[in-house]
Amino acid sequence: MRTIRIAVAGTGYVGLVTAAVLAHVGHDVVGVDVDEERVRTLNSGGCPIFEPGLPELLEESRENLSFTLDYREACADADVVFIAVPTPERVDGSANLKYVFASVEQVAEAMGPSCVVVVKSTVPIGTGDRVQRHFESLLAGTGREVEVVANPEFLSQGTAVQDMLHASRVIIGVESERAREIMARVYADLPSPLLFMERRSAEMVKYASNNFLALKIAYINEIANLCDLLGADIDDVARGMGADPRIGDKFLRAGIGYGGSCFPKDTKALHWLSSFHDREIKTVKAAIEVNAVQKISLIKRAHRYHSDFEGLTVAVLGLAFKPGTDDLREAPSLDNVAILLDAGADVRVWDPYAMDNFKRFYPDEVTYCASIPEALADADMCLILTEWPDVLSLDPAVFVEQMRHPLVLDGRNCYALDEMARHALVYESIGRRTVGTAR
Ligand SMILES: NC(=O)c1ccc[n+]([C@@H]2O[C@H](COP(=O)([O-])OP(=O)(O)OC[C@H]3O[C@@H](n4cnc5c(N)ncnc54)[C@H](O)[C@@H]3O)[C@@H](O)[C@H]2O)c1
């Protein structure tokens, strides 16, 4: 079977992992991006994002993987072009497709006589049809042709490489036998089952799945908040619920809510789309509202101890929206630190990977600490926002040794209550009893 020549437009979390994995299984892959620094880094053997296993995979696939700023170099000979550019939210919550259509126009200019264009970005239902029509008008009279495929991505940052190498399923929306056949060849050497369907259904699978997971998180957080009040323990409740195979134990961890580049914007986009068509999905609206409040719920708890934060030293452990990534998009740390600084607190932060990115928002306003003990030094309270392994494995005695007033507000339920009870500290988490003496 002839190697497939693939171009991947957009070399971020999704595009770069796609390019590396498809090169790894033997295809000839060229990644194209508009970000000069990114392409320079990639061409000099570096990896512009933190993603476990990705630098190794890029290194291993170097022979049949290259990067360019030039669409013609990437697309002129390509059989298949993946589009993996951002689809951020607009102010009204709808998905902004300007990068997708900019990429479409660049592909139309640069491509050869015929190719399959695969939309991997998360796009509203019907976008594949719009992209197909747009290509048809751009290519009219040139004798060149495109078939558009929807192939949404389900990887999670932090485990992206493994998620793509061993996807539970690959969703492929096609409108022709030819497109189906070439997509089967693209994925032939990966072990994942391929689920073929029509383009619009494939686009809907992505939104329906992400929104379902966001709902699950919002739901368990609301149950946790009620546990707080009524004296139940959310860990036990989630364990009991998760043992039911109809519910499953994933995405049942209570905390300070979801962030990242997907759930926040995808919930808003589906809500916008459903409202636009007069079929508002009320459950999704509720998840959005619940999450917005949950993200800053530790601040409300902190106010039980300090009516105002002026002059307080606050340690923040974890900035990334979740462990395993340096990504800060929609991370709760941004909301929480903004509130603390505005209230006059002296904020000391620690994160193993995301501090450089955080400096873009707060170059000087917070103190960046190289270790957890350094962040905790003389602090009046500590907020735990990301459950990094270093946080999970921390000896709780360190809070007592380092902090002026060991008040620990844990937004990720990192520690066992029995263990925390052995130390002279006050410990509050989500949906569990408070340990220590609340003032
Ligand atoms: N990050 C995730 O976990 C994840 C998971 C599933 C789906 N998605 C979806 O995948 C899409 C991409 O997300 P991401 O997180 O990889 O984004 P990203 O911001 O990490 O990367 C996007 C890349 O596209 C480049 N780009 C922008 N315009 C371009 C153009 N015209 N031509 C070529 N490159 C261009 C940017 O420079 C950047 O390098 C989004 O629609 C997102 O919703 C993301």
The ligand as a Gaussian input file, in Angstrom:
#p B3LYP/6-31G(d) Opt

LIG

0 1
 N       -6.393000      20.825000      23.132000
 C       -7.217000      19.797000      23.270000
 O       -7.177000      19.081000      24.283000
 C       -8.214000      19.489000      22.197000
 C       -8.838000      18.220000      22.212000
 C       -9.761000      17.919000      21.215000
 C      -10.081000      18.871000      20.249000
 N       -9.473000      20.102000      20.283000
 C       -9.817000      21.062000      19.219000
 O       -8.764000      21.079000      18.256000
 C       -8.598000      22.387000      17.720000
 C       -7.160000      22.854000      17.935000
 O       -6.935000      22.926000      19.332000
 P       -5.461000      22.985000      19.937000
 O       -5.623000      22.883000      21.427000
 O       -4.585000      22.039000      19.223000
 O       -5.056000      24.484000      19.543000
 P       -3.643000      25.183000      19.754000
 O       -3.952000      26.601000      20.035000
 O       -2.798000      24.398000      20.697000
 O       -2.949000      25.072000      18.313000
 C       -3.466000      25.644000      17.162000
 C       -2.333000      25.915000      16.198000
 O       -2.904000      26.379000      14.967000
 C       -2.063000      27.395000      14.446000
 N       -2.802000      28.166000      13.440000
 C       -3.691000      29.170000      13.585000
 N       -4.152000      29.573000      12.392000
 C       -3.532000      28.808000      11.449000
 C       -3.598000      28.727000      10.035000
 N       -4.404000      29.503000       9.319000
 N       -2.821000      27.818000       9.418000
 C       -1.987000      27.014000      10.117000
 N       -1.905000      27.042000      11.450000
 C       -2.671000      27.919000      12.110000
 C       -1.619000      28.160000      15.667000
 O       -0.460000      28.939000      15.401000
 C       -1.355000      27.002000      16.656000
 O       -0.033000      26.531000      16.568000
 C       -9.647000      23.259000      18.402000
 O      -10.801000      23.293000      17.614000
 C       -9.940000      22.502000      19.688000
 O      -11.221000      22.752000      20.190000
 C       -8.538000      20.429000      21.219000

